[in-house]
Protein backbone atom coordinates (compact mmCIF):
# COMPACT_ATOMS: atom_id res chain seq x y z
CA UNK A 1 0.00 0.00 0.00
CA UNK A 2 1.53 3.32 -1.03
CA UNK A 3 1.54 6.46 1.15
CA UNK A 4 -1.40 8.01 -0.69
CA UNK A 5 -3.54 4.94 -0.14
CA UNK A 6 -2.66 4.89 3.55
CA UNK A 7 -3.54 8.55 3.84
CA UNK A 8 -6.90 7.99 2.18
CA UNK A 9 -7.41 4.91 4.35
CA UNK A 10 -7.60 7.10 7.40
CA UNK A 11 -10.08 9.35 5.63
CA UNK A 12 -12.31 6.51 4.52
CA UNK A 13 -12.29 4.75 7.84
CA UNK A 14 -12.92 7.66 10.13
CA UNK A 15 -15.45 9.18 7.73
CA UNK A 16 -17.48 5.98 7.86
CA UNK A 17 -17.16 5.75 11.62
CA UNK A 18 -18.06 9.39 12.13
CA UNK A 19 -20.99 9.19 9.75
CA UNK A 20 -23.00 7.28 12.33
CA UNK A 21 -22.16 9.87 14.96
CA UNK A 22 -23.07 12.61 12.52
CA UNK A 23 -26.50 11.13 11.94
CA UNK A 24 -26.98 10.65 15.67
CA UNK A 25 -25.98 14.20 16.38
CA UNK A 26 -28.23 15.55 13.66
CA UNK A 27 -31.00 13.84 15.59
CA UNK A 28 -29.58 15.33 18.74
CA UNK A 29 -29.54 18.79 17.20
CA UNK A 30 -33.20 18.33 16.40
CA UNK A 31 -33.80 17.32 20.01
CA UNK A 32 -31.96 20.39 21.26
CA UNK A 33 -33.89 22.71 18.98
CA UNK A 34 -37.22 21.21 19.99
CA UNK A 35 -36.38 21.01 23.66
CA UNK A 36 -35.32 24.64 23.82
CA UNK A 37 -38.96 25.51 23.19
CA UNK A 38 -40.41 23.41 26.01
CA UNK A 39 -40.03 23.30 29.75
CA UNK A 40 -38.08 20.55 31.52
CA UNK A 41 -41.34 19.12 32.81
CA UNK A 42 -42.45 18.56 29.19
CA UNK A 43 -39.68 16.10 28.45
CA UNK A 44 -36.40 18.01 28.34
CA UNK A 45 -34.41 15.34 30.12
CA UNK A 46 -36.31 12.49 28.48
CA UNK A 47 -35.40 13.66 24.99
CA UNK A 48 -31.71 13.93 25.81
CA UNK A 49 -31.73 10.49 27.38
CA UNK A 50 -33.27 9.09 24.21
CA UNK A 51 -30.59 10.89 22.22
CA UNK A 52 -27.74 9.16 24.07
CA UNK A 53 -29.46 5.78 24.01
CA UNK A 54 -29.66 6.13 20.23
CA UNK A 55 -25.91 6.71 20.01
CA UNK A 56 -25.04 3.71 22.16
CA UNK A 57 -27.43 1.45 20.23
CA UNK A 58 -25.58 2.12 16.98
CA UNK A 59 -22.08 2.06 18.47
CA UNK A 60 -21.11 -1.46 17.39
CA UNK A 61 -22.79 -1.02 14.00
CA UNK A 62 -20.56 1.98 13.36
CA UNK A 63 -17.46 -0.04 14.16
CA UNK A 64 -18.64 -2.71 11.72
CA UNK A 65 -18.96 -0.08 8.98
CA UNK A 66 -15.49 1.18 9.86
CA UNK A 67 -13.94 -2.29 9.56
CA UNK A 68 -15.75 -3.00 6.29
CA UNK A 69 -14.29 0.14 4.76
CA UNK A 70 -10.79 -0.88 5.82
CA UNK A 71 -11.38 -4.03 3.75
CA UNK A 72 -11.95 -1.86 0.69
CA UNK A 73 -8.34 -0.69 0.88
CA UNK A 74 -7.04 -4.15 1.86
CA UNK A 75 -6.10 -3.20 5.40
CA UNK A 76 -6.69 -5.45 8.37
CA UNK A 77 -8.42 -4.09 11.45
CA UNK A 78 -9.95 -5.58 14.59
CA UNK A 79 -11.85 -4.23 17.59
CA UNK A 80 -11.63 -5.83 21.02
CA UNK A 81 -15.12 -6.32 22.45
CA UNK A 82 -14.39 -5.88 26.14
CA UNK A 83 -17.80 -6.96 27.43
CA UNK A 84 -17.63 -10.27 25.54
CA UNK A 85 -13.83 -10.81 25.51
CA UNK A 86 -13.90 -11.38 21.75
CA UNK A 87 -12.55 -9.74 18.61
CA UNK A 88 -14.59 -8.07 15.89
CA UNK A 89 -12.38 -8.29 12.78
CA UNK A 90 -12.65 -7.61 9.08
CA UNK A 91 -12.02 -10.01 6.19
CA UNK A 92 -8.47 -8.78 5.51
CA UNK A 93 -7.46 -9.36 9.13
CA UNK A 94 -9.19 -12.74 9.24
CA UNK A 95 -7.51 -14.04 6.08
CA UNK A 96 -4.07 -12.93 7.29
CA UNK A 97 -4.41 -15.03 10.47
CA UNK A 98 -5.80 -18.07 8.69
CA UNK A 99 -9.54 -17.65 9.18
CA UNK A 100 -12.21 -17.74 6.52
CA UNK A 101 -14.39 -14.68 6.35
CA UNK A 102 -16.73 -13.10 3.87
CA UNK A 103 -16.92 -9.88 5.83
CA UNK A 104 -16.78 -8.47 9.33
CA UNK A 105 -17.14 -11.23 11.92
CA UNK A 106 -16.82 -11.83 15.65
CA UNK A 107 -14.53 -14.53 17.03
CA UNK A 108 -13.23 -15.72 20.40
CA UNK A 109 -9.48 -15.85 21.01
CA UNK A 110 -9.50 -19.65 21.44
CA UNK A 111 -11.05 -19.97 17.96
CA UNK A 112 -7.97 -18.39 16.35
CA UNK A 113 -5.22 -20.93 15.58
CA UNK A 114 -1.56 -19.92 16.12
CA UNK A 115 -2.30 -16.21 16.59
CA UNK A 116 -4.90 -16.38 19.38
CA UNK A 117 -2.47 -16.02 22.30
CA UNK A 118 -0.46 -13.31 20.53
CA UNK A 119 -3.57 -11.25 19.85
CA UNK A 120 -4.72 -11.64 23.45
CA UNK A 121 -1.33 -10.36 24.66
CA UNK A 122 -1.46 -7.41 22.25
CA UNK A 123 -4.89 -6.45 23.53
CA UNK A 124 -4.01 -6.80 27.22
CA UNK A 125 -0.58 -5.14 27.07
CA UNK A 126 -1.28 -2.45 24.49
CA UNK A 127 2.13 -3.21 22.96
CA UNK A 128 3.00 -4.08 19.37
CA UNK A 129 3.31 -7.85 18.92
CA UNK A 130 5.29 -9.38 16.07
CA UNK A 131 5.08 -12.90 14.62
CA UNK A 132 8.26 -13.13 12.48
CA UNK A 133 7.38 -16.49 10.94
CA UNK A 134 4.22 -15.00 9.43
CA UNK A 135 5.62 -11.62 8.42
CA UNK A 136 2.85 -9.86 10.34
CA UNK A 137 2.67 -7.70 13.44
CA UNK A 138 -0.31 -6.39 15.40
CA UNK A 139 -0.34 -2.71 16.28
CA UNK A 140 -2.76 -1.91 19.15
CA UNK A 141 -3.95 1.54 20.19
CA UNK A 142 -6.76 3.07 22.18
CA UNK A 143 -9.83 4.76 20.76
CA UNK A 144 -11.29 6.21 23.91
CA UNK A 145 -11.92 3.14 26.07
CA UNK A 146 -11.88 0.84 23.05
CA UNK A 147 -8.83 -1.23 22.07
CA UNK A 148 -8.24 -1.37 18.33
CA UNK A 149 -5.73 -3.43 16.33
CA UNK A 150 -4.17 -2.70 12.95
CA UNK A 151 -2.52 -5.45 10.93
CA UNK A 152 1.04 -4.52 9.93
CA UNK A 153 2.85 -6.23 7.04
CA UNK A 154 6.47 -6.30 8.23
CA UNK A 155 7.74 -7.21 4.77
CA UNK A 156 6.68 -3.78 3.49
CA UNK A 157 8.34 -1.99 6.43
CA UNK A 158 5.84 0.84 6.08
CA UNK A 159 6.12 2.98 9.20
CA UNK A 160 3.22 5.17 8.13
CA UNK A 161 0.87 2.82 9.95
CA UNK A 162 2.05 4.48 13.15
CA UNK A 163 1.20 7.85 11.67
CA UNK A 164 -2.18 6.48 10.64
CA UNK A 165 -2.70 5.32 14.21
CA UNK A 166 -2.13 8.87 15.37
CA UNK A 167 -4.54 10.22 12.75
CA UNK A 168 -7.35 7.93 13.88
CA UNK A 169 -6.62 8.67 17.54
CA UNK A 170 -6.72 12.43 16.97
CA UNK A 171 -10.01 12.26 15.10
CA UNK A 172 -11.47 9.94 17.72
CA UNK A 173 -10.46 12.44 20.38
CA UNK A 174 -12.40 15.14 18.55
CA UNK A 175 -15.50 12.93 18.54
CA UNK A 176 -15.22 11.38 21.99
CA UNK A 177 -14.44 14.54 23.98
CA UNK A 178 -17.68 16.37 23.08
CA UNK A 179 -19.60 13.14 23.70
CA UNK A 180 -18.08 12.89 27.17
CA UNK A 181 -18.89 16.52 27.92
CA UNK A 182 -22.45 16.11 26.69
CA UNK A 183 -22.86 13.01 28.84
CA UNK A 184 -21.72 15.00 31.88
CA UNK A 185 -24.22 17.75 31.15
CA UNK A 186 -26.96 15.14 30.82
CA UNK A 187 -26.16 13.77 34.28
CA UNK A 188 -26.25 17.32 35.66
CA UNK A 189 -29.70 17.87 34.17
CA UNK A 190 -30.97 14.55 35.49
CA UNK A 191 -29.89 15.59 38.98
CA UNK A 192 -32.19 18.59 38.67
CA UNK A 193 -29.54 21.25 39.15
CA UNK A 194 -30.33 24.87 38.23
CA UNK A 195 -29.12 26.87 35.17
CA UNK A 196 -30.62 24.46 32.64
CA UNK A 197 -30.74 27.19 30.00
CA UNK A 198 -26.99 27.77 30.32
CA UNK A 199 -26.29 24.05 30.17
CA UNK A 200 -28.37 23.76 27.00
CA UNK A 201 -26.29 26.52 25.43
CA UNK A 202 -23.08 24.70 26.33
CA UNK A 203 -24.44 21.47 24.87
CA UNK A 204 -25.18 23.21 21.58
CA UNK A 205 -21.55 24.43 21.50
CA UNK A 206 -20.32 20.86 21.89
CA UNK A 207 -22.58 19.72 19.04
CA UNK A 208 -21.09 22.47 16.89
CA UNK A 209 -17.62 21.25 17.81
CA UNK A 210 -18.59 17.85 16.47
CA UNK A 211 -19.92 19.45 13.32
CA UNK A 212 -16.53 21.13 12.91
CA UNK A 213 -14.83 17.74 13.03
CA UNK A 214 -17.19 16.44 10.39
CA UNK A 215 -16.29 19.42 8.20
CA UNK A 216 -12.64 18.37 8.48
CA UNK A 217 -13.62 14.97 7.12
CA UNK A 218 -15.64 16.55 4.32
CA UNK A 219 -12.61 18.60 3.31
CA UNK A 220 -10.59 15.43 2.96
CA UNK A 221 -13.29 13.72 0.92
CA UNK A 222 -12.35 16.11 -1.89
CA UNK A 223 -9.16 14.09 -2.34
CA UNK A 224 -11.05 10.86 -2.95
CA UNK A 225 -12.78 11.83 -6.17
CA UNK A 226 -10.62 14.56 -7.66
CA UNK A 227 -8.56 14.19 -10.80
CA UNK A 228 -4.85 14.61 -9.98
CA UNK A 229 -4.61 17.79 -12.03
CA UNK A 230 -2.56 20.68 -10.70
CA UNK A 231 -4.21 23.91 -9.66
CA UNK A 232 -3.20 27.18 -11.33
CA UNK A 233 -1.88 30.15 -9.37
CA UNK A 234 -5.06 32.11 -10.15
CA UNK A 235 -7.28 29.25 -9.00
CA UNK A 236 -5.17 28.98 -5.84
CA UNK A 237 -5.66 32.68 -5.10
CA UNK A 238 -9.41 32.41 -5.69
CA UNK A 239 -9.63 29.36 -3.44
CA UNK A 240 -7.76 31.20 -0.69
CA UNK A 241 -10.24 34.09 -0.84
CA UNK A 242 -13.18 31.66 -0.63
CA UNK A 243 -11.69 29.93 2.41
CA UNK A 244 -11.02 33.28 4.10
CA UNK A 245 -14.56 34.53 3.48
CA UNK A 246 -15.99 31.40 5.06
CA UNK A 247 -13.70 31.70 8.09
CA UNK A 248 -14.60 35.37 8.60
CA UNK A 249 -18.27 34.51 9.09
CA UNK A 250 -17.57 33.21 12.61
CA UNK A 251 -14.67 35.53 13.48
CA UNK A 252 -15.68 39.02 12.43
CA UNK A 253 -13.53 40.66 15.13
CA UNK A 254 -10.21 39.52 13.63
CA UNK A 255 -8.14 41.66 11.27
CA UNK A 256 -6.98 39.94 8.08
CA UNK A 257 -4.06 40.88 5.83
CA UNK A 258 -3.43 39.06 2.55
CA UNK A 259 -0.46 39.55 0.23
CA UNK A 260 -0.52 37.47 -2.96
CA UNK A 261 2.28 37.90 -5.49
CA UNK A 262 1.15 38.50 -9.07
CA UNK A 263 2.55 36.74 -12.11
CA UNK A 264 2.22 37.67 -15.76
CA UNK A 265 1.50 34.13 -16.86
CA UNK A 266 -0.82 31.59 -15.31
CA UNK A 267 1.26 28.71 -14.01
CA UNK A 268 0.37 25.36 -12.56
CA UNK A 269 1.31 24.93 -8.91
CA UNK A 270 2.76 21.76 -7.34
CA UNK A 271 -0.60 20.97 -5.70
CA UNK A 272 -3.86 19.46 -6.85
CA UNK A 273 -7.04 21.39 -6.11
CA UNK A 274 -7.96 18.94 -3.36
CA UNK A 275 -4.55 19.23 -1.72
CA UNK A 276 -4.70 23.02 -1.93
CA UNK A 277 -8.17 22.99 -0.37
CA UNK A 278 -7.09 20.76 2.53
CA UNK A 279 -3.93 22.81 3.11
CA UNK A 280 -5.60 26.24 3.01
CA UNK A 281 -8.73 25.19 4.92
CA UNK A 282 -6.78 23.78 7.82
CA UNK A 283 -4.19 26.56 7.95
CA UNK A 284 -6.89 29.23 7.97
CA UNK A 285 -9.16 27.35 10.38
CA UNK A 286 -6.28 26.93 12.81
CA UNK A 287 -5.27 30.60 12.53
CA UNK A 288 -8.82 31.86 13.13
CA UNK A 289 -9.79 29.37 15.83
CA UNK A 290 -6.66 29.73 17.95
CA UNK A 291 -6.42 33.50 18.02
CA UNK A 292 -6.98 36.25 20.57
CA UNK A 293 -10.00 38.55 20.60
CA UNK A 294 -9.38 41.40 18.17
CA UNK A 295 -6.25 39.66 16.89
CA UNK A 296 -4.80 39.41 13.42
CA UNK A 297 -4.29 36.83 10.69
CA UNK A 298 -1.70 37.59 8.00
CA UNK A 299 -1.18 35.48 4.87
CA UNK A 300 1.57 35.77 2.26
CA UNK A 301 1.68 33.80 -1.00
CA UNK A 302 4.67 33.97 -3.34
CA UNK A 303 5.81 32.02 -6.39
CA UNK A 304 9.60 31.77 -6.30
CA UNK A 305 12.29 29.87 -8.16
CA UNK A 306 12.21 27.08 -5.61
CA UNK A 307 8.45 26.64 -5.57
CA UNK A 308 5.26 27.83 -3.90
CA UNK A 309 5.87 29.81 -0.69
CA UNK A 310 3.04 30.23 1.81
CA UNK A 311 3.35 32.02 5.15
CA UNK A 312 0.58 32.39 7.72
CA UNK A 313 0.82 34.10 11.09
CA UNK A 314 -1.74 34.55 13.83
CA UNK A 315 -1.71 36.28 17.20
CA UNK A 316 -1.67 33.59 19.86
CA UNK A 317 0.45 32.25 22.68
CA UNK A 318 3.65 30.59 21.41
CA UNK A 319 3.64 26.78 21.62
CA UNK A 320 5.79 25.02 24.17
CA UNK A 321 8.56 22.51 23.51
CA UNK A 322 6.19 19.57 24.06
CA UNK A 323 3.89 20.80 21.31
CA UNK A 324 6.80 21.36 18.92
CA UNK A 325 8.02 17.81 19.47
CA UNK A 326 4.55 16.50 18.73
CA UNK A 327 4.10 18.68 15.64
CA UNK A 328 7.23 17.38 13.96
CA UNK A 329 6.64 13.78 15.01
CA UNK A 330 2.88 13.09 15.09
CA UNK A 331 3.48 9.46 16.05
CA UNK A 332 4.12 10.84 19.53
CA UNK A 333 1.23 11.16 21.99
CA UNK A 334 -1.34 13.91 21.67
CA UNK A 335 -0.34 17.28 23.17
CA UNK A 336 -1.01 17.50 26.90
CA UNK A 337 -4.72 17.84 27.58
CA UNK A 338 -5.62 17.21 23.93
CA UNK A 339 -7.01 19.87 21.63
CA UNK A 340 -8.53 20.53 18.23
CA UNK A 341 -5.05 21.44 17.00
CA UNK A 342 -4.26 17.77 16.48
CA UNK A 343 -6.43 17.00 13.48
CA UNK A 344 -5.96 20.13 11.39
CA UNK A 345 -2.21 20.38 11.86
CA UNK A 346 -1.76 16.70 11.13
CA UNK A 347 -3.53 17.16 7.80
CA UNK A 348 -1.34 20.16 6.96
CA UNK A 349 1.70 17.95 7.48
CA UNK A 350 0.23 15.23 5.29
CA UNK A 351 -0.28 17.51 2.29
CA UNK A 352 3.18 19.06 2.62
CA UNK A 353 4.81 15.67 3.03
CA UNK A 354 3.01 14.24 0.01
CA UNK A 355 4.47 17.05 -2.10
CA UNK A 356 7.91 16.75 -0.49
CA UNK A 357 7.76 20.23 0.95
CA UNK A 358 9.15 21.80 4.10
CA UNK A 359 7.52 23.46 7.10
CA UNK A 360 9.02 26.05 9.39
CA UNK A 361 7.13 26.83 12.57
CA UNK A 362 8.45 30.02 14.14
CA UNK A 363 7.06 30.94 17.57
CA UNK A 364 7.39 34.64 18.43
CA UNK A 365 6.49 36.65 21.50
CA UNK A 366 2.80 37.16 20.70
CA UNK A 367 2.24 35.12 17.56
CA UNK A 368 3.08 31.96 15.63
CA UNK A 369 4.29 31.92 12.02
CA UNK A 370 3.96 28.95 9.65
CA UNK A 371 6.18 29.00 6.58
CA UNK A 372 5.57 26.32 3.96
CA UNK A 373 7.48 25.73 0.73
CA UNK A 374 6.28 23.25 -1.91
CA UNK A 375 8.96 22.68 -4.62
CA UNK A 376 8.18 22.72 -8.33
CA UNK A 377 10.07 19.46 -8.81
CA UNK A 378 10.33 16.92 -6.00
CA UNK A 379 12.87 14.23 -5.24
CA UNK A 380 13.23 13.35 -1.57
CA UNK A 381 10.42 13.71 0.93
CA UNK A 382 11.24 16.00 3.81
CA UNK A 383 9.43 17.73 6.63
CA UNK A 384 11.85 20.25 8.07
CA UNK A 385 11.83 21.90 11.47
CA UNK A 386 13.83 24.78 10.05
CA UNK A 387 14.94 27.18 12.73
CA UNK A 388 12.62 25.91 15.45
CA UNK A 389 14.18 22.83 17.04
CA UNK A 390 12.38 21.96 20.27
CA UNK A 391 14.33 22.75 23.40
C-alpha positions in Angstrom: 0.0 0.0 0.0 1.5 3.3 -1.0 1.5 6.5 1.2 -1.4 8.0 -0.7 -3.5 4.9 -0.1 -2.7 4.9 3.5 -3.5 8.5 3.8 -6.9 8.0 2.2 -7.4 4.9 4.3 -7.6 7.1 7.4 -10.1 9.4 5.6 -12.3 6.5 4.5 -12.3 4.7 7.8 -12.9 7.7 10.1 -15.5 9.2 7.7 -17.5 6.0 7.9 -17.2 5.8 11.6 -18.1 9.4 12.1 -21.0 9.2 9.7 -23.0 7.3 12.3 -22.2 9.9 15.0 -23.1 12.6 12.5 -26.5 11.1 11.9 -27.0 10.7 15.7 -26.0 14.2 16.4 -28.2 15.6 13.7 -31.0 13.8 15.6 -29.6 15.3 18.7 -29.5 18.8 17.2 -33.2 18.3 16.4 -33.8 17.3 20.0 -32.0 20.4 21.3 -33.9 22.7 19.0 -37.2 21.2 20.0 -36.4 21.0 23.7 -35.3 24.6 23.8 -39.0 25.5 23.2 -40.4 23.4 26.0 -40.0 23.3 29.7 -38.1 20.5 31.5 -41.3 19.1 32.8 -42.5 18.6 29.2 -39.7 16.1 28.5 -36.4 18.0 28.3 -34.4 15.3 30.1 -36.3 12.5 28.5 -35.4 13.7 25.0 -31.7 13.9 25.8 -31.7 10.5 27.4 -33.3 9.1 24.2 -30.6 10.9 22.2 -27.7 9.2 24.1 -29.5 5.8 24.0 -29.7 6.1 20.2 -25.9 6.7 20.0 -25.0 3.7 22.2 -27.4 1.5 20.2 -25.6 2.1 17.0 -22.1 2.1 18.5 -21.1 -1.5 17.4 -22.8 -1.0 14.0 -20.6 2.0 13.4 -17.5 0.0 14.2 -18.6 -2.7 11.7 -19.0 -0.1 9.0 -15.5 1.2 9.9 -13.9 -2.3 9.6 -15.8 -3.0 6.3 -14.3 0.1 4.8 -10.8 -0.9 5.8 -11.4 -4.0 3.8 -11.9 -1.9 0.7 -8.3 -0.7 0.9 -7.0 -4.2 1.9 -6.1 -3.2 5.4 -6.7 -5.5 8.4 -8.4 -4.1 11.4 -9.9 -5.6 14.6 -11.9 -4.2 17.6 -11.6 -5.8 21.0 -15.1 -6.3 22.4 -14.4 -5.9 26.1 -17.8 -7.0 27.4 -17.6 -10.3 25.5 -13.8 -10.8 25.5 -13.9 -11.4 21.8 -12.6 -9.7 18.6 -14.6 -8.1 15.9 -12.4 -8.3 12.8 -12.7 -7.6 9.1 -12.0 -10.0 6.2 -8.5 -8.8 5.5 -7.5 -9.4 9.1 -9.2 -12.7 9.2 -7.5 -14.0 6.1 -4.1 -12.9 7.3 -4.4 -15.0 10.5 -5.8 -18.1 8.7 -9.5 -17.6 9.2 -12.2 -17.7 6.5 -14.4 -14.7 6.4 -16.7 -13.1 3.9 -16.9 -9.9 5.8 -16.8 -8.5 9.3 -17.1 -11.2 11.9 -16.8 -11.8 15.6 -14.5 -14.5 17.0 -13.2 -15.7 20.4 -9.5 -15.9 21.0 -9.5 -19.7 21.4 -11.1 -20.0 18.0 -8.0 -18.4 16.4 -5.2 -20.9 15.6 -1.6 -19.9 16.1 -2.3 -16.2 16.6 -4.9 -16.4 19.4 -2.5 -16.0 22.3 -0.5 -13.3 20.5 -3.6 -11.3 19.8 -4.7 -11.6 23.4 -1.3 -10.4 24.7 -1.5 -7.4 22.2 -4.9 -6.4 23.5 -4.0 -6.8 27.2 -0.6 -5.1 27.1 -1.3 -2.5 24.5 2.1 -3.2 23.0 3.0 -4.1 19.4 3.3 -7.8 18.9 5.3 -9.4 16.1 5.1 -12.9 14.6 8.3 -13.1 12.5 7.4 -16.5 10.9 4.2 -15.0 9.4 5.6 -11.6 8.4 2.8 -9.9 10.3 2.7 -7.7 13.4 -0.3 -6.4 15.4 -0.3 -2.7 16.3 -2.8 -1.9 19.2 -4.0 1.5 20.2 -6.8 3.1 22.2 -9.8 4.8 20.8 -11.3 6.2 23.9 -11.9 3.1 26.1 -11.9 0.8 23.0 -8.8 -1.2 22.1 -8.2 -1.4 18.3 -5.7 -3.4 16.3 -4.2 -2.7 12.9 -2.5 -5.5 10.9 1.0 -4.5 9.9 2.9 -6.2 7.0 6.5 -6.3 8.2 7.7 -7.2 4.8 6.7 -3.8 3.5 8.3 -2.0 6.4 5.8 0.8 6.1 6.1 3.0 9.2 3.2 5.2 8.1 0.9 2.8 10.0 2.0 4.5 13.1 1.2 7.9 11.7 -2.2 6.5 10.6 -2.7 5.3 14.2 -2.1 8.9 15.4 -4.5 10.2 12.7 -7.3 7.9 13.9 -6.6 8.7 17.5 -6.7 12.4 17.0 -10.0 12.3 15.1 -11.5 9.9 17.7 -10.5 12.4 20.4 -12.4 15.1 18.6 -15.5 12.9 18.5 -15.2 11.4 22.0 -14.4 14.5 24.0 -17.7 16.4 23.1 -19.6 13.1 23.7 -18.1 12.9 27.2 -18.9 16.5 27.9 -22.4 16.1 26.7 -22.9 13.0 28.8 -21.7 15.0 31.9 -24.2 17.7 31.2 -27.0 15.1 30.8 -26.2 13.8 34.3 -26.3 17.3 35.7 -29.7 17.9 34.2 -31.0 14.5 35.5 -29.9 15.6 39.0 -32.2 18.6 38.7 -29.5 21.2 39.1 -30.3 24.9 38.2 -29.1 26.9 35.2 -30.6 24.5 32.6 -30.7 27.2 30.0 -27.0 27.8 30.3 -26.3 24.0 30.2 -28.4 23.8 27.0 -26.3 26.5 25.4 -23.1 24.7 26.3 -24.4 21.5 24.9 -25.2 23.2 21.6 -21.6 24.4 21.5 -20.3 20.9 21.9 -22.6 19.7 19.0 -21.1 22.5 16.9 -17.6 21.3 17.8 -18.6 17.8 16.5 -19.9 19.5 13.3 -16.5 21.1 12.9 -14.8 17.7 13.0 -17.2 16.4 10.4 -16.3 19.4 8.2 -12.6 18.4 8.5 -13.6 15.0 7.1 -15.6 16.6 4.3 -12.6 18.6 3.3 -10.6 15.4 3.0 -13.3 13.7 0.9 -12.4 16.1 -1.9 -9.2 14.1 -2.3 -11.0 10.9 -3.0 -12.8 11.8 -6.2 -10.6 14.6 -7.7 -8.6 14.2 -10.8 -4.8 14.6 -10.0 -4.6 17.8 -12.0 -2.6 20.7 -10.7 -4.2 23.9 -9.7 -3.2 27.2 -11.3 -1.9 30.2 -9.4 -5.1 32.1 -10.2 -7.3 29.2 -9.0 -5.2 29.0 -5.8 -5.7 32.7 -5.1 -9.4 32.4 -5.7 -9.6 29.4 -3.4 -7.8 31.2 -0.7 -10.2 34.1 -0.8 -13.2 31.7 -0.6 -11.7 29.9 2.4 -11.0 33.3 4.1 -14.6 34.5 3.5 -16.0 31.4 5.1 -13.7 31.7 8.1 -14.6 35.4 8.6 -18.3 34.5 9.1 -17.6 33.2 12.6 -14.7 35.5 13.5 -15.7 39.0 12.4 -13.5 40.7 15.1 -10.2 39.5 13.6 -8.1 41.7 11.3 -7.0 39.9 8.1 -4.1 40.9 5.8 -3.4 39.1 2.6 -0.5 39.5 0.2 -0.5 37.5 -3.0 2.3 37.9 -5.5 1.1 38.5 -9.1 2.6 36.7 -12.1 2.2 37.7 -15.8 1.5 34.1 -16.9 -0.8 31.6 -15.3 1.3 28.7 -14.0 0.4 25.4 -12.6 1.3 24.9 -8.9 2.8 21.8 -7.3 -0.6 21.0 -5.7 -3.9 19.5 -6.8 -7.0 21.4 -6.1 -8.0 18.9 -3.4 -4.6 19.2 -1.7 -4.7 23.0 -1.9 -8.2 23.0 -0.4 -7.1 20.8 2.5 -3.9 22.8 3.1 -5.6 26.2 3.0 -8.7 25.2 4.9 -6.8 23.8 7.8 -4.2 26.6 8.0 -6.9 29.2 8.0 -9.2 27.3 10.4 -6.3 26.9 12.8 -5.3 30.6 12.5 -8.8 31.9 13.1 -9.8 29.4 15.8 -6.7 29.7 18.0 -6.4 33.5 18.0 -7.0 36.2 20.6 -10.0 38.5 20.6 -9.4 41.4 18.2 -6.3 39.7 16.9 -4.8 39.4 13.4 -4.3 36.8 10.7 -1.7 37.6 8.0 -1.2 35.5 4.9 1.6 35.8 2.3 1.7 33.8 -1.0 4.7 34.0 -3.3 5.8 32.0 -6.4 9.6 31.8 -6.3 12.3 29.9 -8.2 12.2 27.1 -5.6 8.4 26.6 -5.6 5.3 27.8 -3.9 5.9 29.8 -0.7 3.0 30.2 1.8 3.3 32.0 5.2 0.6 32.4 7.7 0.8 34.1 11.1 -1.7 34.6 13.8 -1.7 36.3 17.2 -1.7 33.6 19.9 0.4 32.2 22.7 3.6 30.6 21.4 3.6 26.8 21.6 5.8 25.0 24.2 8.6 22.5 23.5 6.2 19.6 24.1 3.9 20.8 21.3 6.8 21.4 18.9 8.0 17.8 19.5 4.5 16.5 18.7 4.1 18.7 15.6 7.2 17.4 14.0 6.6 13.8 15.0 2.9 13.1 15.1 3.5 9.5 16.0 4.1 10.8 19.5 1.2 11.2 22.0 -1.3 13.9 21.7 -0.3 17.3 23.2 -1.0 17.5 26.9 -4.7 17.8 27.6 -5.6 17.2 23.9 -7.0 19.9 21.6 -8.5 20.5 18.2 -5.1 21.4 17.0 -4.3 17.8 16.5 -6.4 17.0 13.5 -6.0 20.1 11.4 -2.2 20.4 11.9 -1.8 16.7 11.1 -3.5 17.2 7.8 -1.3 20.2 7.0 1.7 18.0 7.5 0.2 15.2 5.3 -0.3 17.5 2.3 3.2 19.1 2.6 4.8 15.7 3.0 3.0 14.2 0.0 4.5 17.1 -2.1 7.9 16.7 -0.5 7.8 20.2 0.9 9.2 21.8 4.1 7.5 23.5 7.1 9.0 26.0 9.4 7.1 26.8 12.6 8.5 30.0 14.1 7.1 30.9 17.6 7.4 34.6 18.4 6.5 36.7 21.5 2.8 37.2 20.7 2.2 35.1 17.6 3.1 32.0 15.6 4.3 31.9 12.0 4.0 29.0 9.7 6.2 29.0 6.6 5.6 26.3 4.0 7.5 25.7 0.7 6.3 23.3 -1.9 9.0 22.7 -4.6 8.2 22.7 -8.3 10.1 19.5 -8.8 10.3 16.9 -6.0 12.9 14.2 -5.2 13.2 13.4 -1.6 10.4 13.7 0.9 11.2 16.0 3.8 9.4 17.7 6.6 11.9 20.3 8.1 11.8 21.9 11.5 13.8 24.8 10.0 14.9 27.2 12.7 12.6 25.9 15.5 14.2 22.8 17.0 12.4 22.0 20.3 14.3 22.7 23.4 
